[in-house]
Amino acid sequence: MSPQAAPGRIPEKPIPFRQFIVKVHGRCNLACRYCYLYEGPDRGWHGRPAAAAADVLDRTAHRIAEHARDHGLTGVSLVLHGGEPLLAGADTLGRFTDLVRDRVPAGCAVHPTVQTNATLLTGRRMAALARHGIRVGISLDGGLAAHNARRVDRSGRPSWPAASRGARLVADRFPRSYAGILTVVDPALDPLETYDSLLVLRPPALDLLLPHGNWSAPPPRLDRPGTPYGDWLCTVFDRWWGAGRRETRVRLFEECLALLLGLPAATESLGLAPFDAVVIETDGSIEQVDSLKSAYAGAAETGLDVFRHGFDEALRHPGVVARQAGAAALAAECRACPLLTVCGGGHYAHRYRAGHGFANPSVYCADLQRFIHHVAKRLAGQAAPAPRAPARVSPPAPWEGSNP
């Protein structure tokens, strides 16, 4: 059995992909000291072209349109990614976006976004992106220079001056193209200072992500007592919840609230919604999402490519099947948990343990419990005193059941 497969019921009909993450450029102009993609266990990027060639982009557009037509999709999300995608040039991103729009069936909307570190944003490039209807998501560690000290270029120089200029350019001159800011939670940083500093950059939305780690390679500070990541999120939630007005959308918070209310929500971090994203690498390889590369080398590979295979073949890959199996793919502890429908087992990559695959609780299990219980109490209108932190789930012993 594949180390990504999990026991349980296989869905009778797979959910089609609706999010296409296209690696238009596979290198980065920064050398962030914590980068799981370039500093992690998977070094596959070494053997791939730096940029996607024209024939790769052409074939990718064809395959996206084919998938949209075969499944009657009314909309697809096109995420222009990297590396740093702007290294490919804003005009290249625009031409590829137009190519996808031209090829998808009538009635299928294309929603393009570029995810950038903002250091290469200029007025001319932003004008080109805006002209092609490409929204801009920015990755930062916070809204101050000190927050971004680990985001340096290849000479060790800070990226903050250029990144902050780029972020302010988008906010000031291209607000309609501003998708928001993605920030990875760092419990070493003051949560309120981090959140308030990001608000200064006026993001319409904020994605707060837990750093990629797992039972075999734990994220920072999880070797200490308590729930540092859950505490950090609770503090920011209270600030956001008590603001009296919506200063910005915080995806994690809104989707946790929706799930607690029994409403549908789609996020990798929470809930049981079937996974619907796929990656196209610079050489045309079809892969699962990059977060899996934080687990082990080759974890995201499918053996497929856009030249020889359609995306329906990727839907049949064991790793994708497992991610669309809902509760059936989760560990027994997760299936028995009263928070199952809200937590959903947490992010898939965070469940990995060497020799045991992904059918484990999240390495952030205690932190997620802390956060979800806190949000539930606030939603119920209580003052929400800090609940006692649940005991952290231990990884399974080597002799317990696992996927070989």
CORQUICOR-V495931 format. One record per residue. RES is the residue in one small letter. SS is DSSP state (alpha for helix, beta for strand, coil for the rest). D_CENTER is the distance of its C-alpha to the mean C-alpha in whole Angstrom. Layout:
BEGIN
RES,SS,D_CENTER
RES,SS,D_CENTER
END
This chain:
BEGIN
m,coil,26
s,coil,23
p,coil,21
q,coil,18
a,coil,21
a,coil,22
p,coil,25
g,coil,25
r,coil,26
i,coil,24
p,coil,23
e,coil,26
k,coil,25
p,coil,21
i,coil,19
p,coil,18
f,coil,15
r,coil,15
q,beta,11
f,beta,13
i,beta,11
v,beta,14
k,beta,14
v,coil,17
h,beta,18
g,coil,17
r,coil,18
c,coil,18
n,coil,20
l,beta,19
a,coil,19
c,coil,17
r,coil,19
y,coil,16
c,coil,14
y,alpha,13
l,alpha,13
y,alpha,16
e,alpha,18
g,coil,16
p,coil,18
d,coil,17
r,coil,20
g,alpha,19
w,alpha,19
h,alpha,22
g,alpha,24
r,coil,22
p,coil,23
a,coil,22
a,beta,22
a,coil,21
a,coil,25
a,alpha,26
d,alpha,27
v,alpha,23
l,alpha,22
d,alpha,25
r,alpha,25
t,alpha,21
a,alpha,22
h,alpha,25
r,alpha,22
i,alpha,20
a,alpha,23
e,alpha,25
h,alpha,22
a,alpha,22
r,alpha,26
d,alpha,26
h,alpha,24
g,coil,25
l,coil,22
t,coil,23
g,beta,19
v,beta,17
s,beta,13
l,beta,14
v,beta,11
l,beta,13
h,beta,11
g,coil,13
g,coil,14
e,coil,15
p,alpha,16
l,alpha,19
l,alpha,21
a,alpha,21
g,coil,23
a,alpha,22
d,alpha,25
t,alpha,24
l,alpha,20
g,alpha,23
r,alpha,25
f,alpha,22
t,alpha,21
d,alpha,24
l,alpha,25
v,alpha,22
r,alpha,24
d,alpha,27
r,alpha,27
v,coil,25
p,coil,27
a,coil,29
g,coil,27
c,coil,24
a,beta,22
v,beta,19
h,beta,17
p,beta,16
t,beta,13
v,beta,13
q,beta,11
t,beta,13
n,coil,15
a,coil,18
t,coil,20
l,coil,22
l,coil,22
t,coil,25
g,alpha,27
r,alpha,28
r,alpha,25
m,alpha,23
a,alpha,26
a,alpha,25
l,alpha,22
a,alpha,23
r,alpha,26
h,coil,24
g,coil,22
i,coil,18
r,beta,17
v,beta,15
g,beta,12
i,beta,13
s,beta,11
l,coil,14
d,coil,15
g,coil,17
g,coil,20
l,coil,23
a,coil,24
a,alpha,24
h,alpha,20
n,alpha,19
a,coil,22
r,coil,20
r,coil,18
v,beta,21
d,beta,23
r,coil,24
s,coil,27
g,coil,26
r,coil,27
p,beta,24
s,coil,22
w,alpha,22
p,alpha,25
a,alpha,24
a,alpha,20
s,alpha,22
r,alpha,24
g,alpha,22
a,alpha,20
r,alpha,23
l,alpha,24
v,alpha,22
a,alpha,22
d,alpha,26
r,alpha,27
f,coil,24
p,alpha,23
r,alpha,22
s,alpha,20
y,beta,18
a,beta,14
g,beta,13
i,beta,12
l,beta,9
t,beta,10
v,beta,10
v,coil,13
d,coil,16
p,coil,19
a,coil,21
l,coil,21
d,coil,23
p,alpha,20
l,alpha,23
e,alpha,23
t,alpha,20
y,alpha,19
d,alpha,22
s,alpha,22
l,alpha,19
l,alpha,21
v,coil,23
l,coil,21
r,coil,21
p,coil,17
p,coil,18
a,beta,14
l,beta,12
d,beta,9
l,beta,10
l,beta,7
l,coil,10
p,coil,10
h,coil,10
g,coil,13
n,coil,15
w,coil,19
s,coil,20
a,coil,19
p,coil,18
p,coil,16
p,coil,19
r,coil,21
l,coil,21
d,coil,24
r,coil,26
p,coil,27
g,coil,25
t,coil,22
p,alpha,21
y,alpha,17
g,alpha,18
d,alpha,21
w,alpha,19
l,alpha,17
c,alpha,20
t,alpha,22
v,alpha,20
f,alpha,20
d,alpha,23
r,alpha,24
w,alpha,21
w,alpha,23
g,coil,27
a,coil,26
g,coil,29
r,coil,27
r,coil,23
e,coil,22
t,coil,19
r,beta,16
v,beta,14
r,alpha,11
l,alpha,11
f,alpha,15
e,alpha,16
e,alpha,14
c,alpha,16
l,alpha,19
a,alpha,19
l,alpha,19
l,alpha,21
l,coil,23
g,coil,23
l,coil,21
p,coil,18
a,coil,15
a,coil,12
t,coil,8
e,coil,7
s,coil,8
l,coil,12
g,coil,14
l,coil,16
a,coil,15
p,coil,15
f,coil,12
d,coil,12
a,beta,10
v,beta,12
v,beta,12
i,beta,15
e,coil,16
t,coil,19
d,coil,22
g,coil,21
s,beta,19
i,beta,17
e,beta,15
q,coil,12
v,coil,8
d,alpha,8
s,alpha,7
l,alpha,11
k,alpha,13
s,alpha,13
a,coil,15
y,coil,18
a,coil,19
g,coil,18
a,coil,16
a,coil,14
e,beta,17
t,beta,19
g,beta,22
l,beta,22
d,beta,22
v,coil,22
f,coil,26
r,coil,27
h,coil,25
g,coil,23
f,alpha,20
d,alpha,22
e,alpha,23
a,alpha,19
l,alpha,19
r,coil,22
h,coil,20
p,alpha,20
g,alpha,17
v,alpha,16
v,alpha,19
a,alpha,18
r,alpha,15
q,coil,17
a,coil,19
g,alpha,18
a,alpha,20
a,alpha,22
a,alpha,20
l,coil,20
a,coil,22
a,alpha,25
e,alpha,25
c,alpha,22
r,alpha,24
a,coil,26
c,coil,24
p,coil,25
l,coil,22
l,alpha,21
t,alpha,20
v,alpha,18
c,alpha,16
g,coil,16
g,coil,16
g,coil,12
h,coil,9
y,alpha,11
a,alpha,11
h,alpha,12
r,alpha,15
y,coil,16
r,beta,20
a,coil,22
g,coil,25
h,coil,23
g,beta,20
f,coil,17
a,coil,20
n,coil,20
p,coil,19
s,coil,16
v,coil,17
y,coil,16
c,alpha,18
a,alpha,21
d,alpha,18
l,alpha,17
q,alpha,20
r,alpha,21
f,alpha,19
i,alpha,19
h,alpha,23
h,alpha,23
v,alpha,22
a,alpha,24
k,alpha,27
r,alpha,26
l,alpha,26
a,coil,29
g,coil,31
q,coil,31
a,coil,32
a,coil,29
p,coil,30
a,coil,28
p,coil,28
r,coil,29
a,coil,26
p,coil,26
a,coil,27
r,coil,24
v,coil,24
s,coil,25
p,coil,24
p,coil,26
a,coil,29
p,coil,30
w,coil,32
e,coil,30
g,coil,29
s,coil,26
n,coil,25
p,coil,27
END
